[in-house]
Amino acid sequence: MAAKVHTEKHFTSSALVTDIVIGMSDGLTVPFALAAGLSGAVHDTHVIVIAGLAEIVAGSIAMGLGGYLAGKTEIDHYNAEETREKWEVDNLPDNEKEEVRVIFADMGMSEATQRQVVEEMAKDKEKWVEFMMRYELGLEKPDARRARNSALNIGLSYIVGGLVPLSPYFFLSTPIDGLKLSACITVLCLFIFGFFKAKATGQPPLGGAVRVMLIGSLAAAAAFLIARLFTQ
């Protein structure tokens, strides 16, 4: 009887997906809350559009810069640790070999196999350092373009997300009407976004969708009520 083929399903979150989630989450939520708050305080959709666009521009730049700095920090940290590891391999080879041997021992290899593999690895300095970076320090070599790509991905995702709740105010003359349509569109988008975000990361899709939708809705409702409270 032929053995049943088992297909393993694992999700490895790519840098692009992570960036889109970060940018889109804030892009949908923050401008939505701002527009809702202004809808409870002003009587001109023109003001909301201008303020909303200004916030989207500022928010996308701030979020993009945050993504750039995070990516740059990751690269700088890896390079610094790699430089230190290379120095240790050159100047403290016996110590480094022992560290490699311990790693293999933890994997369950026999002592003879441990020492044989260590000596083979020590013949290739680059592979040796790469092994230590990954298994001793738990660091993967980051993409050199990570900082730039992250800034663009997060910034653009924020803009796309931010235009969703703001778009109805371009076409409607009264803030309350704009808010009603904006709420319908944005809540639906939050639900869809939360659903696919949860599904992609292996979480219960419905629960994830409801959670993201509720967070965005509560933020907008709080902003609207506070604005109304202080303008009465």
Kinemage of the C-alpha trace (Angstrom):
@kinemage 1
@onewidth
@group {chain A} dominant
@subgroup {mainchain}
@vectorlist {calphas} color= white
{ca met a 1} P 0.000 0.000 0.000
{ca ala a 2} L 1.464 3.328 -1.054
{ca ala a 3} L 2.334 5.703 1.725
{ca lys a 4} L 0.062 8.690 2.001
{ca val a 5} L 1.781 11.892 0.983
{ca his a 6} L 1.667 14.483 3.750
{ca thr a 7} L 1.828 18.071 2.616
{ca glu a 8} L 2.921 20.445 5.358
{ca lys a 9} L 1.374 23.876 5.309
{ca his a 10} L 3.333 26.602 7.004
{ca phe a 11} L 3.099 30.333 6.604
{ca thr a 12} L 6.308 32.315 6.570
{ca ser a 13} L 5.450 35.976 6.751
{ca ser a 14} L 7.351 37.786 4.026
{ca ala a 15} L 8.753 41.262 4.543
{ca leu a 16} L 6.275 42.616 1.981
{ca val a 17} L 3.245 41.135 3.751
{ca thr a 18} L 4.483 42.446 7.102
{ca asp a 19} L 4.957 45.945 5.708
{ca ile a 20} L 1.521 45.992 4.082
{ca val a 21} L -0.135 44.861 7.311
{ca ile a 22} L 1.629 47.596 9.291
{ca gly a 23} L 0.822 50.359 6.807
{ca met a 24} L -2.726 49.285 6.015
{ca ser a 25} L -3.714 48.755 9.648
{ca asp a 26} L -2.836 52.300 10.665
{ca gly a 27} L -3.902 53.737 7.305
{ca leu a 28} L -7.440 52.464 7.694
{ca thr a 29} L -7.748 53.277 11.387
{ca val a 30} L -6.096 56.665 12.024
{ca pro a 31} L -7.605 58.718 9.153
{ca phe a 32} L -10.969 57.071 9.857
{ca ala a 33} L -10.832 58.228 13.478
{ca leu a 34} L -9.671 61.709 12.428
{ca ala a 35} L -12.448 62.107 9.865
{ca ala a 36} L -15.019 60.848 12.366
{ca gly a 37} L -13.800 63.279 14.999
{ca leu a 38} L -13.887 66.221 12.602
{ca ser a 39} L -17.348 65.203 11.439
{ca gly a 40} L -18.569 65.793 14.957
{ca ala a 41} L -16.870 69.195 15.210
{ca val a 42} L -17.079 70.977 11.836
{ca his a 43} L -19.791 71.614 9.264
{ca asp a 44} L -17.728 71.684 6.083
{ca thr a 45} L -16.458 68.555 4.349
{ca his a 46} L -13.785 70.698 2.682
{ca val a 47} L -12.077 71.085 6.051
{ca ile a 48} L -12.201 67.328 6.645
{ca val a 49} L -10.728 66.592 3.219
{ca ile a 50} L -7.839 69.023 3.720
{ca ala a 51} L -7.124 67.782 7.252
{ca gly a 52} L -7.459 64.167 6.145
{ca leu a 53} L -5.075 64.573 3.219
{ca ala a 54} L -2.580 66.362 5.436
{ca glu a 55} L -2.763 63.547 7.965
{ca ile a 56} L -2.337 60.888 5.276
{ca val a 57} L 0.751 62.626 3.892
{ca ala a 58} L 2.262 63.152 7.346
{ca gly a 59} L 1.292 59.670 8.515
{ca ser a 60} L 2.702 57.922 5.461
{ca ile a 61} L 6.005 59.797 5.811
{ca ala a 62} L 6.226 59.044 9.530
{ca met a 63} L 5.311 55.383 9.082
{ca gly a 64} L 7.654 55.025 6.106
{ca leu a 65} L 10.492 56.624 8.040
{ca gly a 66} L 9.808 54.283 10.938
{ca gly a 67} L 9.992 51.320 8.565
{ca tyr a 68} L 13.234 52.635 7.063
{ca leu a 69} L 14.873 53.106 10.460
{ca ala a 70} L 13.730 49.665 11.611
{ca gly a 71} L 15.165 48.059 8.468
{ca lys a 72} L 18.395 50.052 8.735
{ca thr a 73} L 18.771 49.108 12.393
{ca glu a 74} L 18.297 45.434 11.520
{ca ile a 75} L 21.009 45.640 8.852
{ca asp a 76} L 23.430 47.581 11.088
{ca his a 77} L 22.888 45.124 13.938
{ca tyr a 78} L 23.548 42.135 11.703
{ca asn a 79} L 26.699 43.696 10.229
{ca ala a 80} L 28.055 44.556 13.680
{ca glu a 81} L 27.452 41.031 14.967
{ca glu a 82} L 28.942 39.527 11.810
{ca thr a 83} L 32.098 41.621 12.207
{ca arg a 84} L 32.436 40.484 15.824
{ca glu a 85} L 31.847 36.842 14.850
{ca lys a 86} L 34.519 37.020 12.122
{ca trp a 87} L 36.998 38.408 14.627
{ca glu a 88} L 36.239 35.584 17.052
{ca val a 89} L 36.662 32.947 14.322
{ca asp a 90} L 40.051 34.451 13.406
{ca asn a 91} L 41.316 35.072 16.922
{ca leu a 92} L 39.479 32.558 19.123
{ca pro a 93} L 38.980 29.536 16.830
{ca asp a 94} L 39.063 26.948 19.612
{ca asn a 95} L 36.333 28.753 21.546
{ca glu a 96} L 34.203 29.039 18.431
{ca lys a 97} L 34.666 25.377 17.582
{ca glu a 98} L 33.518 24.450 21.064
{ca glu a 99} L 30.419 26.620 20.638
{ca val a 100} L 29.623 24.838 17.367
{ca arg a 101} L 30.175 21.456 19.014
{ca val a 102} L 27.742 22.361 21.811
{ca ile a 103} L 25.094 23.342 19.254
{ca phe a 104} L 25.438 19.966 17.533
{ca ala a 105} L 25.397 18.202 20.905
{ca asp a 106} L 22.078 19.875 21.659
{ca met a 107} L 20.830 18.469 18.352
{ca gly a 108} L 21.567 14.946 19.602
{ca met a 109} L 24.659 14.139 17.524
{ca ser a 110} L 27.234 11.718 18.853
{ca glu a 111} L 30.510 13.178 20.121
{ca ala a 112} L 32.492 11.682 17.227
{ca thr a 113} L 30.088 13.173 14.682
{ca gln a 114} L 30.157 16.503 16.457
{ca arg a 115} L 33.918 16.818 16.194
{ca gln a 116} L 34.031 15.601 12.607
{ca val a 117} L 31.396 18.124 11.463
{ca val a 118} L 33.077 20.935 13.416
{ca glu a 119} L 36.419 20.308 11.724
{ca glu a 120} L 34.796 20.194 8.282
{ca met a 121} L 32.926 23.429 8.937
{ca ala a 122} L 36.073 25.184 10.181
{ca lys a 123} L 37.606 24.738 6.723
{ca asp a 124} L 35.186 27.302 5.253
{ca lys a 125} L 35.302 30.545 7.216
{ca glu a 126} L 32.286 32.128 5.526
{ca lys a 127} L 30.049 29.123 6.147
{ca trp a 128} L 31.358 28.922 9.693
{ca val a 129} L 30.470 32.535 10.427
{ca glu a 130} L 27.088 32.144 8.716
{ca phe a 131} L 26.344 29.096 10.857
{ca met a 132} L 27.236 30.963 14.046
{ca met a 133} L 25.091 33.939 13.047
{ca arg a 134} L 22.091 31.725 12.455
{ca tyr a 135} L 22.332 29.097 15.166
{ca glu a 136} L 24.227 30.865 17.943
{ca leu a 137} L 22.720 34.346 17.572
{ca gly a 138} L 19.479 33.487 15.753
{ca leu a 139} L 20.094 36.105 13.045
{ca glu a 140} L 19.270 35.775 9.354
{ca lys a 141} L 21.129 37.968 6.867
{ca pro a 142} L 18.753 40.816 5.955
{ca asp a 143} L 18.195 42.035 2.431
{ca ala a 144} L 20.410 45.072 1.750
{ca arg a 145} L 17.380 46.804 0.199
{ca arg a 146} L 15.162 46.050 3.185
{ca ala a 147} L 15.192 49.569 4.669
{ca arg a 148} L 14.272 51.293 1.399
{ca asn a 149} L 11.656 48.729 0.415
{ca ser a 150} L 10.086 48.776 3.862
{ca ala a 151} L 9.739 52.558 3.782
{ca leu a 152} L 8.024 52.455 0.382
{ca asn a 153} L 5.769 49.505 1.192
{ca ile a 154} L 4.571 50.891 4.519
{ca gly a 155} L 4.159 54.448 3.229
{ca leu a 156} L 2.174 53.446 0.148
{ca ser a 157} L 0.019 51.008 2.137
{ca tyr a 158} L -0.785 53.789 4.597
{ca ile a 159} L -1.844 56.092 1.755
{ca val a 160} L -4.074 53.441 0.178
{ca gly a 161} L -5.647 52.610 3.524
{ca gly a 162} L -6.095 56.271 4.453
{ca leu a 163} L -7.911 57.193 1.254
{ca val a 164} L -10.615 54.616 1.964
{ca pro a 165} L -12.329 56.423 4.888
{ca leu a 166} L -11.637 59.850 3.402
{ca ser a 167} L -13.024 59.198 -0.089
{ca pro a 168} L -16.753 59.781 0.678
{ca tyr a 169} L -16.021 63.333 1.862
{ca phe a 170} L -14.854 64.219 -1.649
{ca phe a 171} L -18.369 63.712 -2.996
{ca leu a 172} L -20.756 64.584 -0.151
{ca ser a 173} L -21.466 68.098 1.103
{ca thr a 174} L -22.268 67.447 4.758
{ca pro a 175} L -19.866 65.822 7.257
{ca ile a 176} L -22.504 63.575 8.807
{ca asp a 177} L -23.477 62.139 5.427
{ca gly a 178} L -19.802 61.656 4.666
{ca leu a 179} L -19.284 59.940 7.994
{ca lys a 180} L -22.176 57.519 7.422
{ca leu a 181} L -20.853 56.407 4.049
{ca ser a 182} L -17.255 56.433 5.294
{ca ala a 183} L -18.204 54.223 8.242
{ca cys a 184} L -19.969 51.692 6.002
{ca ile a 185} L -17.057 51.474 3.563
{ca thr a 186} L -14.300 51.501 6.168
{ca val a 187} L -15.903 48.983 8.520
{ca leu a 188} L -16.364 46.612 5.574
{ca cys a 189} L -12.731 47.121 4.504
{ca leu a 190} L -11.532 46.592 8.078
{ca phe a 191} L -13.494 43.344 8.237
{ca ile a 192} L -12.071 42.102 4.914
{ca phe a 193} L -8.556 43.204 5.813
{ca gly a 194} L -8.762 41.538 9.231
{ca phe a 195} L -10.110 38.353 7.667
{ca phe a 196} L -7.252 37.947 5.190
{ca lys a 197} L -4.643 39.089 7.715
{ca ala a 198} L -5.778 36.424 10.182
{ca lys a 199} L -6.042 33.755 7.482
{ca ala a 200} L -2.544 34.511 6.186
{ca thr a 201} L -1.029 34.236 9.656
{ca gly a 202} L -2.852 31.037 10.585
{ca gln a 203} L -5.333 32.639 13.005
{ca pro a 204} L -9.138 32.123 13.022
{ca pro a 205} L -10.223 34.349 10.097
{ca leu a 206} L -13.615 35.356 11.472
{ca gly a 207} L -12.236 36.242 14.882
{ca gly a 208} L -9.436 38.263 13.319
{ca ala a 209} L -11.867 40.102 11.060
{ca val a 210} L -14.171 41.035 13.926
{ca arg a 211} L -11.265 42.117 16.117
{ca val a 212} L -9.787 44.480 13.516
{ca met a 213} L -13.232 45.850 12.665
{ca leu a 214} L -14.060 46.542 16.315
{ca ile a 215} L -10.760 48.304 17.003
{ca gly a 216} L -11.203 50.666 14.050
{ca ser a 217} L -14.857 51.288 14.847
{ca leu a 218} L -14.202 52.023 18.519
{ca ala a 219} L -11.427 54.464 17.650
{ca ala a 220} L -13.680 56.355 15.237
{ca ala a 221} L -16.634 56.352 17.644
{ca ala a 222} L -14.477 57.660 20.491
{ca ala a 223} L -13.083 60.443 18.306
{ca phe a 224} L -16.572 61.461 17.143
{ca leu a 225} L -18.051 61.484 20.658
{ca ile a 226} L -15.163 63.488 22.128
{ca ala a 227} L -15.391 66.038 19.331
{ca arg a 228} L -19.128 66.382 19.873
{ca leu a 229} L -18.639 66.689 23.624
{ca phe a 230} L -16.258 69.635 23.311
{ca thr a 231} L -18.184 71.439 20.576
{ca gln a 232} L -21.612 71.410 22.185
